[in-house]
Amino acid sequence: MHIFAYPSIWPETSCIAAIESMAAGCQSVTTNLGALYETCSPFGTFVNFDRNFNNLEKKYSKTLLHSIKNYWSDKNQSMLKLQRETINNTYSWDIRSIEWKNFFNEIRK
């Protein structure tokens, strides 16, 4: 899989599937609904959510096609390499476990 195509119509609070796909080096093409923008920024490719699903479908299709056509460009491949490194450094359990341990130590005080 090269592209995580996720035309979400649900206001996500976070999206573990998006995080995992970006950690694997997949390009994320999604809507900006809910917290998807915060979860996938600055690497995701976003389509502005539109409650008119016909409009959303047209905008999403155009954006996804552009991502498919440009997937192998040097610029995109460099961005995906940086994305993979950044996401893995941010969301790895080695990092998260320290954050949780610090949080629990802080609330015990």
Secondary structure, DSSP 8 states (H G I E B T S, - for coil): --EEEE---S--S--HHHHHHHHTT-EEEEE--TTHHHHHTTT-EEE---SSHHHHHHHHHHHHHHHHHHTTSHHHHHHHHHHHHHHHHHH-HHHHHHHHHHHHHHHH-
